[in-house]
Every structure is written in C-alpha cells, then in structure tokens.
Amino acid sequence: MTDLIIVCPGDEKLLAKLKRRRIVVPTKDEKAVHKIHREVSKSNDLHAIKLETEKSLSALSFKEEWVNIPLAIYAAEFGEYKEILPHLEQIRKSNARIFLSSQHEFNYTALRILSSLSINCGLYFNGGVLHWDRMNDLMHFAIYGRARHAPVEPFDWLASHYMPAAYTEYSAVYFDDPSRYIHINEKEQIALTGLDLSKGNFIGEGIEALESIEENRKYTDWFSRRYDTMLGMNECAFCPAFRICLARFSYLRNKKKTCKIFFTDLQDAADYYYSKKNSGGNRVWQV
C-alpha cells in the first residue's frame, strides 16, 4: 500500500529497504536530526522527524540546519521565555510544529503564546493529570479566537476535518492513525500504532508485507471494529460528543466533570467552525 506513511527508526539498513516511501522517524536524540534527514533522503521522502525530549523547549539547541527539516518537537514543558526569545525567528521560519505535554499547567498558556507568535503548535497527551479547564480555554482560543494566530493541535485538525454526521479521527496529528500511518521496527515487525509496536501487538512482519497490507486480516479488522465501543451500552456511547472523543478517555471515573464537558464544548466549536465555513458569508439576521 504505497500511500501509507511509514513510521520507523532511522536504521540505515531498514531505510535502504524502504524505497520511495514517505517516512516519519521518531528520535530522542536532537544531535541525530541532521543525520536522520540525510539518511532518509537517500532513497525515501522525509515526511517528518518526531523529536521527543524530556528537556524543556527553552533548553533545546535550535540549529540553523534544522530550518528546512520537517520537525514535530515533543517537549515536556515550555521552560524560560527569555531562553526561547533568541530562537523565535528561526522557529517561525522553520518547518516545525511544537508539541507540549498536557501534564504541566503552564503549557496551556505557553501554547497560546506560541500560537500568537505564528508558531504551529499543539498539545500531546502522555498520561498524568489533565487540566480540563485550561484545555477548554486553549480550545476556545484556538477555534473561536479572531486575532491572527497559528493552528493549535489537535483542535485545528478536529475543526477543519469535522463532518456533522461522521466520526472525526484526530490520531493523524500524532502519526497514529492506521488509515494514514503504519509502524515498523528494525526487525521489520509491523504494528497499527506506536503503542501497539511497543507492546508487541504486531499485525505482520517483513517489508514485503507492507505491499499487501490491505489484504491483512488484522489491518482490515481494525477498520471494521474501531468504533465498536460506540455501539455498546456504556457511558461513552451515550455522550453527546462521542463522535469526536471516540472513547479515548473511557478510563476516567468522573467523566461528567472532565471529558464530557470538554468534548461537548469542542463539538459545539467544531459545529460552529463547520457552519461558518459553509455558510457562504456572514448574515446579520433573517426574518
């Protein structure tokens, strides 16, 4: 299946076998960014490098050579603004999106700062406590805000891809939607998502298996069963925002005061965005 984007390590032997593919390479080593770009470009097309770091964003050493490299930078927290300030112009002109962890409260404010500075950014979920009120404020800024600002993910994706009568899947923002991305390791073991790959939940093995992935039973089963939770007799299935939440936070005990409020507001915002986009212009009032 040639249209799928391959998420894989920057292993030279593996990349050599993946001819003329679009590639995403996750790495935790910022020093490896330029090397990965060079290796992938030998026989493939670099879709993005996913740079994951436990450092704060301000502690990263932004290099001039990164400017034209597609980067998704996942940083634990924002850090000191005065340390980021000298790098702002370089970040603005780069082909990068900055993701900050959902765990730290100030990150929600920091993402508004980055977006206001015309820097593409987003929130990523990595466990721990979720700050639902702050997330709701960030979402309102991202979708309703009239002042010029860069997209904030996953809210921009949800709003721009939302269809009122359909499910809206936003895993593609994080390279984890099997309809667009497939994951493979150095042993050529294939998985639907990064989490499945780390847990050893493989659906196949070998580069050649990628060519016939559409015929893979485990792959096709995912498409037919991915929304089964929404058909059951459970709290998520009765939530008014199930079409965009897709039970991602089904593990929460107190959904009424957390995810239900947030995703209901998010769906209202997506409806607003959809209506505005398809209204054909603003109308003051109608008789």
N, C-alpha and C positions, 0 to 999 in steps of 0.2 A: 504494500500500500504506500505508494510514493508520496502521497500528500501528508502523511503523518510526520510531525516533527519529533525527532529522536532526542530524548533526554538521557545523557550518558556521561561517564567520566572522561577526562581528557587524556585517555590512554592512547598512545601513538598507534599501537597495533590495531586496536579497535576502530579508531578513526580512519585508518587506512582501508579497512574493510567496508566502512560505510561510505560508499562512493556517491557523490552528488546528492547528499541529503541535507536537510536543514537541521541544525544541531543546537541543542542547549546543553551547556556544560556547567554543572554545579561545582563550586570550589570554595574552600575555606581559606585559601592562601592568596592574599592580594598580590603577592610577588609573582604569582603564576599567570596573571591575567594576560599579559602580552604574549607569553609562550603559548597559552591555550589558543589565543586568536590566530597566531601563526600556524599552529599545527592543524587546527580545524580548516583553515583557509586553503590548505594544500590540496584537498580533494573534496571538500564539502562547503556548505554555506552556513556561516555562524548566525544563528537566529538570536542567541543571547548567551551571556555568561552570567550565571547566578552566583554572585559573591556573597557568601554567608559569613558574618563575623560577629564575635562576641564583644568586639570593641564598640564604642560609641561612634556615631557618624563623624563627629569632630576629630576623632583620633585616627581616622583613615588618612593615608598619604595619597591624595589625589594627584595623579601624574598626567602630564601633558599627553603622553602616548595613549591614554585612555579615551581621549576626546571622541574618536571615531569608532570606538568599540561598543557594541550594544551591551549594556550592563543592567542587571537587576541587582541592586545592592540591598541586602537584608542586614540591617544593623540593629543591635539590641536597643539602643536609645540614641537620642539626638546629641547629647553632650553639650559642650560650651559653644554658644553662638559666636563669641569672639574668635574661636579657633576655626570655625567654618567660614567666617566672613572673607578671608583672603582667597578662598576657593570657589566662592559663589559664581563668579563669571565663568569659570571653567566648567562647573557643574551645569550651569544654564545652557552652555553651548554644546554640551556632551550629549551622547545618545544613551542616556541613563534614566532609570526610574529608581527612586529611593523608597525602600520599604522600612518601616519602623515597627517594633514589636507592640502588640496590643496590651502587654503586661504593665507597661510604665505609663503612669498618668500624664506626664508632661508630653509624651509622644503625640498625643491627640492635638495639643496646642502647636507642637512643633510641625506637624503635617500641614496645619493651616498656614504657618509661616512659610514653609517651603512652597506650597501651592501659590500663595500670594506673590512669591518671588519668581513665579513662572517655572517652577521645577516640578516635573512629573513625579508623583509620589503615591504612597499607599500604605495601608495597614496590613500587617500579616499576623495571623493567629497562631500562637505557639504555646497554648496551654496557660495555666495560671489564672489569676483573677482577671475578669473582663470588666472594664469600666463602661457600663452600658449608657449612662447619661452622657458621658464625654463622647462616646461613639455616636450617639444620636446627634449631639451638637455638631460633630465633624461631618456627619452625613448631610445635615441641613445646610451647612456651609458649602459642601461640595455640589449639591444639586440645586438648591434654591439661591445661592449667593449670586448677586448680579455684578458685583465687582469682578473685573477680569482676574482669572486665576487658572492655574494648570489643573489637569484632572487629578482626582484623588481616588485611588482604587481601594476596594472593589466597587465603590459607589458609582463611579463614572461608567464602568462596564455594565453594571446592572441597569442603570438608567438608559444607556444607549442601545442595549440589546433586548430590553424588556418588551414582551408582547402580552397583552392583557389576558389572552386565553391559553397561554402556554407556560411551561416551566422555563425559568431563566437560570441557566447554569453559569456560575462565575468562577469555577475552578481553573479555567484557562488563564486567568490573571496570574495564577501561581504555577503554571506549567503542569497542571494536574488533571486536565480534562482528557480522558481517553479518546474522545472523538477528534482531538487535535494533537495530543501528545502521547507518546508511548515511552516507557522507561526500560533501559537495558544496562547491565553492569559489565565489568571486564570479562566475566565468564560467559557473556552473551546470553544471560538469563533475562527473560522479558517479563515485565510486570505492567499492570494498568496505571499505577500511581507510584510516587516516590515512597509512600508509606508501605505499600504492598511490596516494593522491592526490598526495603529494609527488613521487613518481616519474613521474607522468603516466600511470599504468595505469588508464585510465578505462573504465567499462562503459556509459556513456551520457552524454547531455547534455540539459539543459533541465528546468525544474521539472515540466513535464507528464510527463516520463519516469518520475518517481517514482510516479505513479499506476499505471503498468503494469509496475512493476519485477519482479513475479512472472513476467512473460512474457519478461523479458530473458534471452537465452541465456547470457550471461556470468555473470549472477547465479545462475541455476539450475545451471550447470555447477559453480560453487563448492560448492554443497551436495552434488552427486554425487561430486566429486573431492577434497573437503577432507581425507579420511582415506586417500587413495591410498598415501601414504608407509608407512602401517601394514601395507599388503598386500604390500610388496616384500621382497626378500631383503637386508635391511640391518640394521645393529646396533640401530637404534631399534625395528624391528618385533619383535625378539626380547627387548626389555627387558621385565621383569615389570611395569613401571609405564607402559607405552606409552599406556594408556587415559586417563591424566591429564596426561602430559607432552606428547603429541601431536607429538613430534619438534621441539619448539621450540628445543632446543639441539643439533640434529643437526650443527652446525658444529664442536662441540668435538671435539678429538682424543682426549683421555683421558676417555671417558665413564664408565669403570668406577669412577674415583675422584672423580667430580664429580656429574653429573646423575643417573646411575643409582642411586647410593647415596641421594641426597636424595629423588628421586621415589619410590623404593621405600618409604622411610620415610614419605613423605607419603601414599602409597596405603594403607599399613598404618594410619596415623592416620585417614584417611577411612573405612576399613572399620570401625575402632573407633567412630567417631562415628556411622556408619550403624547399626551393631549396637546401640549404646546407645540411639539414638533410636527404634528399632523393637523393642526387647526387651520393652517393657511393664513395666519396673521392674527393679531390681537383684535378682539371685538369688545367695545365698551359695554354695551348692553343690548338686549333684544326684547322686543315687545312680545 
